[in-house]
Amino acid sequence: MIEMHRDSRVRATYIVLRKWAVSPSNLLAVVVGIGLVCSIAKTTQSTEAPKILIGASDQVVYFHSATKEDANALGHALKNIGYFKDQGAGVVLDKARGGTVVSFVLRDGAWSQPNAISDFGEVARLIAPDVGGFPFKVRLLDQKLAVQRELMIGKEIVGMRDTIYYYGSATLEEARTLGQSLRSAGALRDTGMTVLLAKGDVTTLSFVVRQSPWERPEAMSAFEALTRQVSPSVGGLPVRLRFLDTSGRSRKEVFVE
């Protein structure tokens, strides 16, 4: 039992949050804030953090400078993308001087799954407009609410209309270098292209597409060749190449070596 759980209110919070812990594989991992736990442990106030309900059972807890309006906007965004399904999920929105943080509590080892960085980064990308925009942080916690991973979620505009989002340990400089490489390769032409760079245990390069290039061998070969060409800008091979539809759902992935 870690030190902060000695407070009886924190122990009670832990019991409630523990039942929310799920695997990220279905993108229904429940969000809790490590800042909330520390805040409860350090205060003598008996009042609970404010929260709102979305539907009958999903909730958004908010604290520090986050407002009820902020929480409501986030809650409805999560419902719109299918994250909230009235199954008792909880989200904590923390806005403080250091920025915005959203934290996910997971079952043991879930933060180490190959898709964890990409999946949680994609959820973060979709809710970003409703938490104040980029950049902000996502934290992946164990069931004792200890931080296992912290991800920076950022955005870089390339040219006038193309966008690169970067997650995990990927940096703004890497996103900029990737953008330059993709422009040099002719892949970014100011047509509104969206590319995602996630770095964790594996580097993942995702393209948001309207059609289905994975169904055409020549298109797949072209994307794989492009990935090899730009790979030095993201740390080299291997790179996991992913295709997302416009709703953010992963449709196809291959490893490029």
C-alpha positions in Angstrom: 0.0 0.0 0.0 1.6 3.3 -1.0 1.8 6.2 1.4 -0.9 8.4 0.0 -3.5 5.6 0.6 -3.2 6.0 4.3 -5.8 8.7 4.2 -9.2 7.1 4.6 -10.8 9.2 1.9 -8.1 8.2 -0.5 -8.6 4.5 0.3 -12.3 4.9 -0.4 -11.5 6.6 -3.7 -9.1 3.8 -4.6 -11.8 1.1 -4.0 -14.2 2.9 -6.3 -11.6 3.6 -9.0 -10.2 0.1 -8.9 -13.4 -1.4 -10.3 -13.2 0.9 -13.3 -9.8 -0.4 -14.4 -10.0 -2.0 -17.8 -7.7 -3.0 -20.7 -7.0 -0.3 -23.3 -7.6 -2.8 -26.1 -11.2 -1.8 -26.4 -10.5 1.9 -25.9 -12.8 2.0 -22.9 -10.1 2.5 -20.3 -11.5 4.7 -17.6 -9.9 8.0 -16.9 -9.0 9.1 -13.4 -6.7 11.9 -12.3 -3.6 11.3 -10.2 -3.8 15.0 -9.3 -7.1 14.3 -7.6 -5.7 11.5 -5.5 -2.8 13.6 -4.3 -5.1 16.5 -3.7 -7.4 14.5 -1.5 -4.5 13.0 0.5 -3.1 16.4 1.2 -6.2 18.3 2.2 -8.3 18.1 5.4 -11.5 19.2 3.6 -14.3 16.7 3.7 -16.0 18.0 0.6 -15.9 15.8 -2.6 -14.5 17.1 -5.8 -17.3 18.4 -8.1 -18.6 16.1 -10.9 -21.2 15.9 -13.5 -23.1 12.9 -14.8 -23.3 12.1 -18.5 -26.3 9.8 -19.1 -27.2 7.7 -16.1 -23.8 6.5 -14.9 -20.8 8.0 -16.7 -19.2 10.9 -14.9 -16.6 13.7 -15.3 -14.9 14.9 -12.2 -13.2 18.3 -12.4 -11.0 20.3 -10.2 -8.4 23.1 -9.9 -9.3 25.7 -12.6 -11.6 23.4 -14.6 -15.2 24.5 -14.7 -18.5 22.7 -14.8 -18.8 23.9 -18.4 -15.4 22.4 -19.2 -16.5 19.1 -17.7 -19.8 19.1 -19.6 -18.0 19.7 -22.9 -15.5 16.9 -22.3 -18.3 14.5 -21.2 -20.3 15.1 -24.4 -17.2 14.8 -26.5 -16.5 11.4 -25.0 -20.0 10.3 -25.6 -19.9 11.4 -29.2 -16.8 9.4 -30.0 -18.3 6.3 -28.3 -16.1 6.4 -25.2 -18.9 7.0 -22.8 -21.5 4.2 -23.1 -23.4 4.6 -19.9 -21.4 1.8 -18.2 -20.2 3.7 -15.2 -17.0 5.1 -16.7 -15.3 8.1 -15.0 -13.1 10.9 -16.3 -11.2 13.5 -14.4 -10.4 16.8 -16.0 -7.5 18.6 -14.2 -6.7 22.2 -15.3 -4.0 23.8 -13.3 -1.1 26.2 -13.7 1.1 23.4 -15.1 -1.5 22.7 -17.9 -4.2 20.1 -18.5 -3.9 16.5 -17.5 -6.2 13.5 -18.1 -5.2 10.2 -16.5 -6.3 6.6 -17.2 -6.3 3.9 -14.6 -5.5 0.5 -16.1 -5.1 -3.2 -15.2 -1.7 -4.4 -14.4 0.6 -4.2 -17.4 -1.9 -2.7 -19.8 0.3 0.4 -20.2 2.9 -1.8 -21.8 0.7 -3.2 -24.5 2.0 -2.4 -28.0 -1.1 -0.3 -28.9 -1.4 1.6 -25.6 0.4 4.8 -26.7 -1.3 5.0 -30.1 -4.7 4.1 -28.7 -4.7 6.6 -25.8 -3.1 9.2 -28.0 -5.9 8.8 -30.5 -8.6 9.2 -27.8 -6.7 12.3 -26.6 -6.6 13.8 -30.1 -10.3 13.4 -30.5 -11.1 15.2 -27.2 -8.4 17.9 -27.5 -10.8 20.6 -28.7 -12.9 20.0 -25.6 -10.1 20.2 -23.0 -8.6 23.4 -24.3 -6.5 22.3 -27.2 -2.9 21.2 -27.6 -0.6 20.5 -25.9 -1.7 18.5 -22.9 -0.8 15.4 -20.9 -2.2 11.9 -20.6 -1.1 9.7 -17.7 -1.5 5.9 -17.6 -1.8 4.7 -14.0 -1.8 1.3 -12.3 -4.6 0.3 -10.0 -2.8 1.9 -7.0 -2.9 5.1 -9.0 0.8 5.3 -9.5 1.9 6.8 -12.8 3.4 4.2 -15.1 3.5 6.4 -18.3 3.1 10.0 -19.1 2.4 11.1 -22.6 2.6 14.5 -24.2 -0.1 15.1 -26.8 0.8 17.7 -29.3 0.0 19.1 -32.8 2.1 20.6 -35.5 0.8 22.3 -38.7 2.8 21.6 -41.8 2.4 24.1 -44.5 -1.1 25.7 -44.3 -3.4 22.6 -44.1 -1.6 19.4 -43.3 -1.3 18.3 -39.6 0.9 16.0 -37.7 -0.1 14.9 -34.2 2.5 13.5 -31.9 2.1 11.3 -28.8 4.1 9.6 -26.1 7.8 10.3 -26.2 7.6 11.8 -29.6 8.7 15.5 -29.6 7.6 18.6 -31.4 11.0 18.6 -33.2 10.5 15.1 -34.4 7.0 16.0 -35.7 8.5 19.0 -37.5 11.3 16.9 -39.0 8.7 14.2 -40.1 6.6 16.9 -41.7 9.6 18.1 -43.7 10.4 14.6 -44.8 6.9 13.9 -45.9 6.7 17.2 -47.8 10.0 16.3 -49.5 8.7 12.9 -50.5 5.6 14.5 -52.0 3.2 13.0 -49.4 2.1 16.3 -47.9 0.9 18.8 -50.4 -1.3 21.1 -48.3 -4.4 19.0 -49.0 -5.5 18.6 -45.4 -3.7 15.4 -44.7 -3.6 14.1 -41.1 -0.6 12.0 -39.9 0.0 10.7 -36.4 3.4 9.9 -34.8 3.4 7.9 -31.6 6.6 6.8 -29.9 6.7 4.3 -27.0 8.0 0.7 -27.1 7.5 0.9 -30.8 7.3 3.9 -33.3 3.9 4.1 -35.0 3.2 6.2 -38.0 -0.5 6.5 -38.8 -2.4 8.0 -41.7 -6.0 9.1 -41.6 -7.6 8.0 -44.9 -11.0 8.2 -46.5 -10.5 5.3 -48.8 -9.1 1.8 -48.2 -5.4 1.6 -49.4 -4.9 -1.7 -47.6 -7.2 -3.3 -50.2 -4.9 -2.3 -53.0 -1.5 -4.0 -53.1 0.1 -1.2 -55.1 -1.1 1.4 -52.6 0.2 -0.6 -49.7 3.6 -0.9 -51.4 3.7 2.8 -51.9 2.9 3.5 -48.3 5.5 1.0 -47.1 8.1 2.6 -49.4 7.2 6.1 -48.0 7.5 4.8 -44.5 11.0 3.5 -45.2 12.0 6.8 -46.8 10.9 9.0 -43.9 11.9 6.6 -41.1 15.2 8.3 -40.4 13.3 11.4 -39.2 11.5 9.3 -36.5 14.5 7.3 -35.3 14.7 4.6 -38.0 13.1 1.3 -38.6 11.2 -0.7 -37.6 8.1 1.4 -37.8 4.5 0.2 -37.4 2.4 1.6 -40.2 -1.3 2.1 -39.4 -4.3 3.3 -41.3 -7.2 5.0 -39.5 -10.6 5.9 -40.9 -12.0 9.4 -40.3 -13.6 8.4 -37.0 -10.2 7.4 -35.7 -10.7 3.6 -35.9 -7.7 1.5 -36.8 -8.4 -0.4 -40.0 -5.0 -1.9 -40.9 -1.5 -2.1 -39.5 1.8 -3.6 -40.8 5.4 -3.5 -39.5 7.8 -2.0 -41.9 11.4 -3.2 -41.5 
